[in-house]
Amino acid sequence: MQLIIVESPTKARTLSKFLGGEYDVEATMGHIKDLPKSTLGVDIEHDFAPEFVDVEKRKDTIKAIQHKAKSAKQIFIASDPDREGEAIASHVSEILTVPHKAYSIKRVSFHEITKGAVDEALKNPHDIDTNLVDAQTARRVLDRLVGYKLSPLLWKKVRVGLSAGRVQSVVVRLVVEKEREIGKFKAEEYWEIFATVKQFNSSPAFTVQLVKNEAKDMKTAELITAELEKSEYKVADVKKRQVTKSPYPPFTTSTLSQAGSRVFGWSSKKTMSVAQKLYEEGYITYHRTDSLNLAKTAVDSARIFIQKEYGDKYLPASPRFFKTTSKVAQEAHEAIRPTSVNNKLSPSGDKQITNDKFFEEEQKLYELIWARFVACQMSASIFDETVLEILATCTLNANIYTLRSSGQIMNFDGWRKVIPVKQMKDTSGVVFDSPEVNVLPDVEKDEKLDLIKTWGDQKFTQPPARYNEASLIKTLEKLGIGRPSTYAPTISTVQVRNYIEKNQSKQFTPTSIGIAVNDFLIGNFPETFDYQFTAKMENDLDDVANGKIKWESPIKEFYEPFAKKLKDVEKNSERVKIETEKLGRPCPDCDQARTDGDKTRTGELVVRTGRFGKFISCSLFPECKHTEKYLEKVGVICPECKKGEVIVKKTGKGRRFFGCSRYPDCKYASWRSPKKEEI
């Protein structure tokens, strides 16, 4: 019997489907070793040696695997092909022994769970990559040193129960700084001025916009529109050109997470969870990757499929290959793609993946991945674009105004054939035009036009947009902070800790406790949570993974100044006051006036942020311990009981859902609001 060890039961079941009876596939159920929960687990005096211990809830699993290994002729460890997977493989190898010296423990790696890929991996086993293991060890040790050393300080200086994270605190910093940028923003008025014109015949009218517009207030706008009303219009220039729009590259972890957020409104954690199911079921390649590489066999399969399904005109003369532009791209993975292009879930739904366990969410995400991959090997879309420049000459004073209009018509859909219009604006972060936008009439240069009307639209400059899941991940990637495996858990963790939260528009805002923690950490440890320093640490971990430096090197470089600063802050920093939101109501428990020396004090109700979210308390806490539940109302009557109000609540893991304010009398609960807006 040959034993194959993987992380998850789903992955084990998929492998068992196409491996023969000579293989026994067992799952570790995740990590079997980790740093201890109750102690630092890092020997600082001896080169930061980590103390990995058995995970308590995995002890029975460890015993079962050890028992299976005793009768195994060959042991293959097939954990995921990244640093975390390599660390799991290393820990598994440490707990196993083989019954005979002729037998061995080998590592096998594959980026897709298909029979061909697994058979090839079993034919080419290799040793565990100690460089990847060291890189993961260095990350764990760094994160433990920061979290374990700073959390007690936060308890002392800010509030009990708080914690800090090396990358998580940088994410909070981004959100806090964005909020302050918005707070400082001052809107400025401006006006956009338009005219509707038409040819002398009965052709459709079209709209043109003033190009050089100096209107900053209503008075100026009215003066300009008045002159445009008294103007003669003629076509000054007609520019026509053909525009080709190439397909976007296949998905990486970052772009898939962004697409999941924009198209489906999903969190990055949910997108990665669904993607992991698809990977473990064998439908897509490994989902944690920052590479745009594609296997030649996959590209060839896509080209054959495109030619057969859509015809020669949809197939470019040569295959498309994409270059990874990320400076921090990790191990040589592929981009995320379907394992077989023939497992098609088309936009029209005419072909379904035949799997009873395939739920709606997996189908939706698979469709997105499938379409993006097939599209990336298709011909470019072609548009006929027209730009008209119109001159308006005022008959009162000969003032000349330039107005412009542009339009486009899709000449050939190309890669858009496989991507629904509803996804056009979302899969890459770019808002695409529809196939026909502002179709313009066929006019000639110097042709005179009739004026129908003019008008002005008052506008105000807009503040910077808050981060959502997509834009936050894009910013982290741009700054070089985090890696494919860390985006989702990092963003999830800072929400669970109530440092940031989502508003009704699914944008991130900092909580009062998040602001307090951020200001304390940035004020006292500016180097530790500097964007460039955090990115440098990630680059150092990449160097460890590539065998360029020893794993202890970046930790030593970091820890000495950090430890020195820690002692200074513990001694000299002041306690931080957490800002509260006043509700303008007196505390009901303080109506019986309490005394403070010779003065009578009455508290008022304020909103605070605790470990489990917002709550209402007295401003005189801890002297007065009055508390109330904080209800985030959405302005809708409960659709079930018709008495309570719909409020936003959170699960134990921090996920938002909608419930009734009359709970437990009314048990209405939904992931969607009655307005049909997904949270």
C-alpha positions, 0 to 999 in steps of 0.5 A, a space after each residue: 500500500 502507498 500512502 498519500 497525505 493531503 490537507 483536506 478531506 475534499 482533496 483526498 476524495 477527489 484524488 481517490 476517484 482516479 487513483 487505484 486501490 493501491 493508494 490510500 489517501 489521508 487528510 491532515 485537516 490542515 496544519 498539524 503543528 503550530 506555535 503554542 497559544 500560551 507562550 511566545 514559542 520563539 527562542 530569541 536568545 538562540 537565533 529565534 528558533 521556533 517551538 512548533 507543537 502538535 495542534 491539540 485538535 489534530 492529535 487524533 489525526 496525527 495518530 491515525 496517519 502515523 498508524 497508516 504510515 507503519 504499513 506503507 511501502 511509500 509515503 507521498 506528501 501532496 500538500 498545496 504547492 506553496 510556502 504554507 503547503 511546504 511547511 505542512 509537508 515538513 511537519 508531516 514528515 517529522 511525525 512519520 517513520 517508514 518501516 524499512 530503510 528501502 522505503 521513503 517519504 517523498 514530496 509531490 507537487 501539482 497545480 491542478 487536481 487532475 489524473 494527468 497532473 497527479 500521475 505526472 507528479 507521482 512519477 517525479 517525486 522530490 524532496 521537501 523544499 527547505 527554502 520554502 519551509 524557511 520562508 513560511 517559518 520566518 513569516 510565522 516567527 515575525 508575525 508572532 514576535 509582533 503580535 505577542 510583544 505588542 498585544 500586552 502593550 495595547 492592553 496597557 495603553 489602549 484597552 484590554 483585549 486588543 491585538 496587533 498584527 504586522 500586516 494587519 495593522 498596515 491594512 488598518 492604517 490604509 483605511 484610517 488614512 483614507 478616512 482622514 483624507 476624506 474628512 479634510 476634503 472640501 468640495 468645489 462647485 463646477 458646471 458641465 455645459 451641454 448643447 443638443 444639436 441636429 442636422 438640418 434634415 430629420 436625423 436624430 439629435 445628439 449631445 455635445 459638451 463644452 470642452 474648455 469650460 471655465 464655469 465654476 458657479 451658476 452665474 458664469 454657467 448662465 452667461 455661457 449657456 445664454 451665449 450658446 443659445 445665440 450661437 451658430 453651430 458647424 462641424 469643425 472636425 470629424 475623426 474616425 478610427 478603428 479601436 481594438 480592445 485586447 482581452 485581459 489576462 487570466 486571473 491571479 489571486 488578487 484580480 479574482 478577489 477583486 472580481 468576486 467583490 465587484 461582480 458578486 459583492 463577495 468578500 475576498 475570504 468568501 471568493 477564496 473559499 469558493 475557489 478552494 472548493 473548485 480547486 479541490 474538486 479538480 475544476 480549476 488550477 491552484 487559486 493562490 498565485 500571482 503568476 500570469 503564466 499559462 501552460 502551453 497545453 492549456 493554451 492549445 486546448 483553448 485555441 482548439 475549443 475557440 476554433 470549434 465553438 466560434 470559428 476562425 475569426 475568433 482565433 488570433 493568428 498566434 497564442 496569447 501569453 502574458 508577462 507577470 508584471 508583479 515584482 514580487 511574484 512568488 513560486 512558478 505557478 500558473 494563472 487561475 484557469 479551468 483544468 479543462 476548457 471543455 468543462 464549460 458553464 457558458 453565460 447562457 447556461 446551455 452547458 452545465 457542469 454535471 456535479 450534484 454537489 456543485 452549488 450556485 456559488 461555485 457555478 458562478 465563480 467557475 463561469 467567471 474563471 472559465 470565461 476569463 481564460 477562454 477570452 484571453 485566447 480570443 481575438 480582440 474586440 473591434 470598435 468604430 469610434 467617431 469624435 466630432 468637434 463642433 464650433 459655436 460662434 455667438 452672434 452677439 459678440 463673435 465669441 467661439 466655443 468648442 464642443 465635442 461628442 464621441 461615440 462608438 459602435 462595436 464592429 466585432 465582438 471578439 473576446 466579448 463573445 464569452 463574457 456577459 455584458 453585466 460582467 464587462 465593468 467588473 472582471 478587471 476593474 475597468 468600466 467598459 462601454 456597452 457595444 453601442 455608446 452615443 451613436 452619432 449621425 454621419 456628418 461632414 466637416 463644415 456642415 451647419 447644425 441646428 441648435 435644439 437646446 442648451 443647459 448646464 449641470 451643477 457638479 461638485 468635486 468628489 472626495 476620494 472613494 473609500 476602500 472596498 474589498 477590490 480596491 483595498 486588495 489592489 492597493 496592497 498588491 501595488 504597495 507590495 504588502 502581503 502575498 496571494 495567501 494573505 490578502 483574504 485572511 488579513 482583511 477578514 481578521 481586522 474586521 473580526 477584531 472590529 478595527 474596520 467595518 463595512 458601511 451600507 455601500 460595502 466600503 471600509 470605514 475605521 471604528 473608533 477602536 481601530 483609529 485609537 490602535 492605529 494612532 498609537 502604533 503609528 505614533 510609537 512604531 512608525 518604522 514597523 508599520 511603514 508601507 515601504 518597510 512592510 513591503 521590504 519584509 515581504 521581499 526579504 521573505 521572497 529572498 528566503 524562499 529563493 535561497 538567497 538569504 537565511 531565514 534568520 537574517 530578516 528577523 534579526 534585522 527587524 527585532 533588535 530596533 523593535 525590541 529597543 523601541 518597545 521598551 521605550 514605549 512601555 516606559 514613556 508613552 501615555 494611555 490613549 483615549 478612545 473617541 466616542 460618538 455622543 448620542 445627545 441623550 442622558 444616561 438613564 442610570 445617572 438620573 439619580 445624580 451621582 456626586 464627584 466631590 462637591 460637584 454633581 455629574 450626570 453621564 450621557 449615552 455614547 457609542 463605543 466599540 468593543 470586542 464584539 462590535 458597537 454598543 451604547 454605554 454611559 460616558 462616565 464608564 467605569 464609574 457608571 456601568 450602564 450599557 445598551 445594545 447598539 442597533 444599526 438600522 437600515 430604515 426598513 420595517 421587518 418583512 416578517 413580523 411587520 413590527 420591528 425594524 431591520 438592523 445589521 448584525 454580525 455573526 461570531 466570525 464578523 460577517 454582516 447579516 440582517 435581522 429583526 430588532 425584535 429578536 428573539 420574538 421575531 427570528 427573521 434573518 437574511 444575508 440580503 436586505 429587504 431591498 435585495 441589496 447583498 451585504 
